[in-house]
C-alpha cells in the first residue's frame, strides 16, 4: 500500500501534532516525541546528520524546503519536520 505523503502530511497537520523546522524537529527527537521525520530534498547536511543520529524513521520529501513548507500550508521553507501524532492521517505508514 502506497501512501500519498503530501496528502497524508496535510491531514496530519490538521488532525495530529507536527513540529516544523530543523531546531524543533531535533528538540522533538531529543524529547522522544518524534515517531517519524520528514526532510526536504535540500535539507542541510549538518541537520540530516543530527537527525540520523536518532533511531527514528526518516522519509525524504522529493521537493525542496519551499515546496515542503507549501505542502504544510506555511508561507516559509521547512527543511525538516517531526510527526509526534499522526492524528487521522496514514503518514506513519510511509515507512
VENHUJO-V756985 format. One record per residue. N is the residue number from 1. SS is DSSP state (H for helix, E for strand, C for the rest). PHI is phi in radians with two decimals (999 if undefined). PSI is psi in degrees with one decimal (999 if undefined). Layout:
# VENHUJO-V756985
n=N ss=SS phi=PHI psi=PSI
n=N ss=SS phi=PHI psi=PSI
This chain:
# VENHUJO-V756985
n=1 ss=C phi=999 psi=123.9
n=2 ss=C phi=-1.74 psi=139.5
n=3 ss=C phi=-1.87 psi=133.0
n=4 ss=C phi=-1.31 psi=106.4
n=5 ss=H phi=-1.02 psi=-44.4
n=6 ss=H phi=-1.08 psi=-46.7
n=7 ss=H phi=-1.13 psi=-45.7
n=8 ss=H phi=-1.11 psi=-37.9
n=9 ss=H phi=-1.16 psi=-42.7
n=10 ss=H phi=-1.03 psi=-42.2
n=11 ss=H phi=-1.18 psi=-39.9
n=12 ss=H phi=-1.11 psi=-37.6
n=13 ss=H phi=-1.08 psi=-36.7
n=14 ss=H phi=-1.41 psi=-41.1
n=15 ss=H phi=-1.93 psi=-13.0
n=16 ss=C phi=-2.02 psi=-152.7
n=17 ss=E phi=-2.23 psi=115.2
n=18 ss=E phi=-2.21 psi=131.8
n=19 ss=E phi=-1.78 psi=122.6
n=20 ss=E phi=-1.73 psi=143.9
n=21 ss=C phi=1.73 psi=150.4
n=22 ss=H phi=-1.07 psi=-48.1
n=23 ss=H phi=-1.10 psi=-45.1
n=24 ss=H phi=-1.19 psi=-35.2
n=25 ss=H phi=-1.12 psi=-45.8
n=26 ss=H phi=-1.14 psi=-38.4
n=27 ss=H phi=-1.09 psi=-43.1
n=28 ss=H phi=-1.10 psi=-36.9
n=29 ss=H phi=-1.15 psi=-44.7
n=30 ss=H phi=-1.09 psi=-36.1
n=31 ss=C phi=-1.44 psi=-3.1
n=32 ss=C phi=1.28 psi=20.3
n=33 ss=C phi=-1.52 psi=-27.8
n=34 ss=C phi=-1.38 psi=130.0
n=35 ss=C phi=-1.75 psi=-24.4
n=36 ss=E phi=-2.69 psi=141.9
n=37 ss=E phi=-2.08 psi=136.4
n=38 ss=E phi=-2.03 psi=128.2
n=39 ss=E phi=-2.06 psi=145.4
n=40 ss=E phi=-1.27 psi=157.1
n=41 ss=C phi=-1.03 psi=-31.5
n=42 ss=C phi=-1.82 psi=27.1
n=43 ss=C phi=-1.07 psi=134.7
n=44 ss=C phi=-0.98 psi=141.4
n=45 ss=H phi=-1.02 psi=-40.0
n=46 ss=H phi=-1.16 psi=-32.2
n=47 ss=H phi=-1.21 psi=-44.5
n=48 ss=H phi=-1.00 psi=-44.4
n=49 ss=H phi=-1.10 psi=-41.1
n=50 ss=H phi=-1.10 psi=-44.8
n=51 ss=H phi=-1.13 psi=-40.7
n=52 ss=H phi=-1.17 psi=-18.1
n=53 ss=C phi=-1.30 psi=-9.0
n=54 ss=C phi=-1.76 psi=152.0
n=55 ss=C phi=-1.57 psi=65.8
n=56 ss=C phi=-2.31 psi=137.8
n=57 ss=E phi=-1.05 psi=141.0
n=58 ss=E phi=-2.11 psi=132.1
n=59 ss=E phi=-2.03 psi=131.4
n=60 ss=E phi=-1.60 psi=122.8
n=61 ss=E phi=-1.32 psi=134.1
n=62 ss=C phi=-1.24 psi=-16.5
n=63 ss=C phi=-1.70 psi=-176.8
n=64 ss=C phi=-1.41 psi=175.4
n=65 ss=H phi=-1.11 psi=-32.3
n=66 ss=H phi=-1.18 psi=-40.6
n=67 ss=H phi=-1.19 psi=-37.6
n=68 ss=H phi=-1.14 psi=-40.6
n=69 ss=H phi=-1.05 psi=-42.0
n=70 ss=H phi=-1.12 psi=-41.1
n=71 ss=H phi=-1.07 psi=-36.2
n=72 ss=C phi=-1.36 psi=-3.7
n=73 ss=C phi=1.37 psi=24.1
n=74 ss=C phi=-1.96 psi=144.8
n=75 ss=C phi=-1.50 psi=23.1
n=76 ss=C phi=-2.41 psi=168.0
n=77 ss=C phi=-1.37 psi=145.7
n=78 ss=C phi=-2.26 psi=107.0
n=79 ss=C phi=-1.39 psi=-31.9
n=80 ss=E phi=-2.60 psi=151.5
n=81 ss=E phi=-2.57 psi=153.2
n=82 ss=E phi=-2.06 psi=135.6
n=83 ss=E phi=-1.68 psi=115.3
n=84 ss=E phi=-1.66 psi=-36.9
n=85 ss=E phi=-2.48 psi=121.8
n=86 ss=C phi=-1.29 psi=-14.1
n=87 ss=C phi=1.08 psi=-131.3
n=88 ss=C phi=-1.59 psi=6.3
n=89 ss=C phi=-1.50 psi=160.5
n=90 ss=C phi=-1.69 psi=14.3
n=91 ss=H phi=-0.98 psi=-34.4
n=92 ss=H phi=-1.28 psi=-8.0
n=93 ss=H phi=-1.55 psi=1.1
n=94 ss=H phi=-1.38 psi=-11.2
n=95 ss=C phi=-1.23 psi=999
